[in-house]
Amino acid sequence: MVKYTFALRIKEFHEEYKYVLNLTPQQENNPEQVFNTEIRESLRKNLQMQSSCKINDLHLIKMITTWIQDIKEGYRDSAITLDLPLLIVENISKLHETGNQELPVLITPELSNIEPCFGMLPPLVFS
């Protein structure tokens, strides 16, 4: 088995996140058959966990297409740089406040006993 490494770089960060696959000679000759749904989701989850960035389907397809092309050309190391949003930013819109949503009971203040300390104020009786 031969070790193939895929590296993801995020545009704004200087770190590299890697995912490794061990391929047989048969799989090396047909790399598109290797990337079934299970491997694709494993790649996505692993790189999302490492980078804390959201990888959508379009980004995943771009990564896998690049990796397949590099494997076909004989490269054992493959890399791509993408501009990915942080997971926390993506998940903020999904937040749902579950706190007390009832409005408080309004209490009208008693204003009849209020008197000025000095000077003259207009009467506080409203009609």
Secondary structure, DSSP 8 states (H G I E B T S, - for coil): -EEEEEEEEETT---EEEEEEEE-HHHHH-GGGT--HHHHHHHHHHHHHHH-B---HHHHHHHHHHHHHHHHTT-SEEEEEE---BHHHHHHTT----S------------TT---SSS--------
